[in-house]
Amino acid sequence: MASMASASVAPAGFSYGRPPFSASEKLRRTVVVRAEAINPGIRKTEDKVVDSVVIAELNKPFTAYCRCWRSGTFPLCDGSHVKHNKATGDNVWPLLVKKQ
């Protein structure tokens, strides 16, 4: 049997010593989200960077679109920017699209 030092790399789609996952096994994914500012230099002197766009034909009075990339309802804003801004010192807020 080969030692760990001389073990070869398995070809793509093949693994040594592990049968394929069964349908009953749940695959776990680990997602690491780093708390770092996503706005390195745009309008940093402002407490909140919020922009509004006015459009005549909308069904709702306004819609907030995420700009922090943390929203669970992306591309719509769910307020995740508040936690992001507190953790990173960033000042990113949503884009508001308003009905004229």
Secondary structure per residue as TSV (DSSP state, phi and psi in degrees):
chain	resnum	aa	ss	phi	psi
A	1	M	-	360.0	139.5
A	2	A	-	-75.0	145.1
A	3	S	-	-80.0	167.0
A	4	M	G	-62.1	-32.6
A	5	A	G	-67.5	-29.8
A	6	S	G	-107.5	10.8
A	7	A	-	-64.2	141.1
A	8	S	-	-90.1	163.7
A	9	V	-	-87.7	133.7
A	10	A	-	-72.1	143.0
A	11	P	-	-64.0	159.7
A	12	A	T	-56.5	136.2
A	13	G	T	82.2	6.4
A	14	F	-	-132.4	138.2
A	15	S	-	-131.9	146.5
A	16	Y	S	-85.4	132.4
A	17	G	S	74.8	7.9
A	18	R	-	-134.0	119.7
A	19	P	-	-68.5	162.7
A	20	P	-	-59.3	153.8
A	21	F	-	-63.4	138.7
A	22	S	-	-83.4	165.1
A	23	A	T	-64.3	-26.0
A	24	S	T	-81.5	-15.7
A	25	E	-	-76.9	137.9
A	26	K	-	-98.0	129.1
A	27	L	-	-82.7	134.9
A	28	R	-	-106.7	135.9
A	29	R	-	-116.8	137.9
A	30	T	-	-105.7	122.6
A	31	V	-	-112.4	124.9
A	32	V	-	-105.5	120.0
A	33	V	-	-109.4	116.0
A	34	R	-	-85.7	136.8
A	35	A	-	-86.2	97.4
A	36	E	-	-143.3	150.6
A	37	A	-	-63.1	140.0
A	38	I	S	-103.8	-6.4
A	39	N	-	-113.9	90.8
A	40	P	S	-73.6	-21.0
A	41	G	S	-165.7	9.2
A	42	I	S	-90.5	117.0
A	43	R	S	51.1	45.5
A	44	K	T	-69.5	-14.5
A	45	T	T	-78.6	-11.8
A	46	E	S	-91.3	142.9
A	47	D	S	-66.3	-42.2
A	48	K	-	-130.8	130.0
A	49	V	E	-101.0	101.6
A	50	V	E	-128.0	129.7
A	51	D	E	-116.8	150.1
A	52	S	E	-123.3	143.1
A	53	V	E	-124.8	129.9
A	54	V	E	-103.0	126.7
A	55	I	E	-131.2	136.9
A	56	A	S	-71.2	-39.6
A	57	E	-	-105.9	89.3
A	58	L	-	-132.3	150.3
A	59	N	S	-79.5	-31.3
A	60	K	S	-108.0	158.1
A	61	P	S	-61.7	-36.3
A	62	F	E	-160.2	157.3
A	63	T	E	-134.0	133.3
A	64	A	E	-100.2	125.0
A	65	Y	E	-106.9	136.8
A	66	C	-	-68.2	138.4
A	67	R	S	-125.6	3.1
A	68	C	S	-99.0	-9.7
A	69	W	S	65.4	20.4
A	70	R	-	-111.5	-6.6
A	71	S	-	-65.1	136.6
A	72	G	T	-77.3	-10.1
A	73	T	T	-116.7	25.5
A	74	F	T	-50.4	133.8
A	75	P	T	-88.2	-1.0
A	76	L	B	-81.8	149.8
A	77	C	-	-78.1	137.1
A	78	D	-	-120.5	10.6
A	79	G	S	90.9	3.5
A	80	S	H	-61.8	-20.2
A	81	H	H	-63.1	-27.1
A	82	V	H	-62.9	-49.3
A	83	K	H	-64.8	-42.7
A	84	H	H	-59.7	-46.9
A	85	N	H	-63.9	-39.1
A	86	K	H	-66.0	-39.0
A	87	A	H	-72.9	-30.7
A	88	T	H	-114.1	-13.0
A	89	G	-	77.5	12.0
A	90	D	-	-76.0	172.9
A	91	N	-	-132.2	34.3
A	92	V	E	-85.7	127.0
A	93	W	E	-128.9	173.6
A	94	P	E	-73.6	164.4
A	95	L	E	-89.3	123.5
A	96	L	E	-100.0	121.0
A	97	V	E	-102.6	116.6
A	98	K	E	-111.0	148.2
A	99	K	E	-78.7	136.5
A	100	Q	-	-75.8	360.0
